[in-house]
Amino acid sequence: MTSKDYYADSYAHFGIHEEMLKDEVRTLSYRNAICNNPHLFKGKTVLDVGCGTGILCMFAAKAGAKKVIGVDMSNIIVQARQIVEANGFKDTIHLVKGKLEEVELPLAPGEKVDVIISEWMGYFLLYESMLDTVLAARDKYLAPGGVMMPDTASLYLSAIEDQEYREEKIGFWDDVYGFDYSCIKEIALREPLVDTVELKSVVCDPCLVKHINLLTVTKEELTFKDSFKLNVTRNDYIHAFLGWFDVSFDACHKPVKFSTGPHSRYTHWKQTVFYVPEMMTVSAGESISGTLSCAPNAKNNRDLDIVFEYELDGSQPIKAKAEFQM
Ligand SMILES: C[S@@+](CC[C@H](N)C(=O)[O-])C[C@H]1O[C@@H](n2cnc3c(N)ncnc32)[C@H](O)[C@@H]1O
């Protein structure tokens, strides 16, 4: 393939799969959830939505699944087929190339699957996420009483002191070798930053803003406006809101969970930083209340429009709105 092909099919190159496979928090959580729960897989039919290199398919086959169907629209499925064969799973794992929404699965008429596994999460959980695809698979193929893995996802917010890095990323545009580049500053402020944040920068307790039950959530519920209240834990300054997510496999005998928060081990999702237009001066005991709106972008539904409307009730009150697109 040429670089043009790889641009059109970003999952075709092995590099992106290398990053995901080497993310041990991610991959070992899936392995533990699947391989340590053979009672959910023995003799069962399993669908892996977006199978990539086939790693989750092979975990499911090892856990005793009778039949595993992996679907992926990317050309990485060519390698997935070779990997499945090289590891002796050719008779159990059936790989289908195409968009899940469009392909025909190797199932008898009316036949459903017992388990759906998928690694669908994007930055800030929903950015470029393929959750819509997973929900379409659930509604079309999951047998009544079937299992989703993972089955819950939670989105959290906090706020951080980030003077130095904000200056480097945002303040930079005020004076570029003596020139006024502030038009770029406005764009930079609207774009969330995916990066790792040290726990010592976090100034508020975490607040759960959205809890998603994969068995019941609808596509419409992924467009939301939910309230939050961030309790300030020390006297400091706030430059940004911080977002991350946790996922959990509650159907397991012993629930398996992982977090992508600043208190947890590194994952390739890092955290998401939303710089606010005006710094807030806060004291311990104060709080920031507000709403977080999240909606797929009208032009590109894999992009997200995110709006924070918030109020600081402190000695230096602030009422503001910050809009982002990612
Ligand atoms: C985050 S990767 C996960 C790959 C693999 N399951 C793993 O855990 O290493 C998501 C995969 O889903 C595929 N994908 C995304 N949307 C899809 C769709 N609508 N139909 C089929 N595959 C899709 C991508 O091509 C990509 O390989």
The ligand as an SDF file (V2000), in Angstrom:
LIG
                    3D

 27 29  0  0  0  0  0  0  0  0999 V2000
   -9.8060    0.8480   18.1910 C   0  0  0  0  0  0  0  0  0  0  0  0
   -9.5710   -0.3510   16.9010 S   0  0  0  0  0  0  0  0  0  0  0  0
   -9.6290   -1.8530   17.8080 C   0  0  0  0  0  0  0  0  0  0  0  0
   -8.9530   -3.0260   17.1090 C   0  0  0  0  0  0  0  0  0  0  0  0
   -8.9260   -4.3390   17.8820 C   0  0  0  0  0  0  0  0  0  0  0  0
  -10.2570   -4.7700   18.2730 N   0  0  0  0  0  0  0  0  0  0  0  0
   -8.0360   -4.2600   19.1080 C   0  0  0  0  0  0  0  0  0  0  0  0
   -8.6010   -4.2700   20.2110 O   0  0  0  0  0  0  0  0  0  0  0  0
   -6.8110   -4.2000   18.9990 O   0  0  0  0  0  0  0  0  0  0  0  0
  -11.1300   -0.2320   16.0930 C   0  0  0  0  0  0  0  0  0  0  0  0
  -11.2500   -0.9600   14.7590 C   0  0  0  0  0  0  0  0  0  0  0  0
  -12.6050   -0.8310   14.3430 O   0  0  0  0  0  0  0  0  0  0  0  0
  -12.6650   -0.7030   12.9300 C   0  0  0  0  0  0  0  0  0  0  0  0
  -13.9440   -0.0440   12.6090 N   0  0  0  0  0  0  0  0  0  0  0  0
  -14.3340    1.2190   12.9200 C   0  0  0  0  0  0  0  0  0  0  0  0
  -15.5920    1.4630   12.5100 N   0  0  0  0  0  0  0  0  0  0  0  0
  -16.0190    0.3060   11.9070 C   0  0  0  0  0  0  0  0  0  0  0  0
  -17.2340   -0.0730   11.2440 C   0  0  0  0  0  0  0  0  0  0  0  0
  -18.2590    0.7700   11.1540 N   0  0  0  0  0  0  0  0  0  0  0  0
  -17.3230   -1.3220   10.7430 N   0  0  0  0  0  0  0  0  0  0  0  0
  -16.2700   -2.1840   10.8150 C   0  0  0  0  0  0  0  0  0  0  0  0
  -15.0940   -1.8650   11.4190 N   0  0  0  0  0  0  0  0  0  0  0  0
  -14.9650   -0.6470   11.9540 C   0  0  0  0  0  0  0  0  0  0  0  0
  -11.3940    0.0720   12.5840 C   0  0  0  0  0  0  0  0  0  0  0  0
  -11.0050   -0.1860   11.2400 O   0  0  0  0  0  0  0  0  0  0  0  0
  -10.3890   -0.4490   13.6290 C   0  0  0  0  0  0  0  0  0  0  0  0
   -9.5970   -1.4990   13.1170 O   0  0  0  0  0  0  0  0  0  0  0  0
  1  2  1  0
  2  3  1  0
  2 10  1  0
  3  4  1  0
  4  5  1  0
  5  6  1  0
  5  7  1  0
  7  8  2  0
  7  9  1  0
 10 11  1  0
 11 12  1  0
 11 26  1  0
 12 13  1  0
 13 14  1  0
 13 24  1  0
 14 15  1  0
 14 23  1  0
 15 16  2  0
 16 17  1  0
 17 18  1  0
 17 23  2  0
 18 19  1  0
 18 20  2  0
 20 21  1  0
 21 22  2  0
 22 23  1  0
 24 25  1  0
 24 26  1  0
 26 27  1  0
M  CHG  2   2   1   9  -1
M  END
$$$$
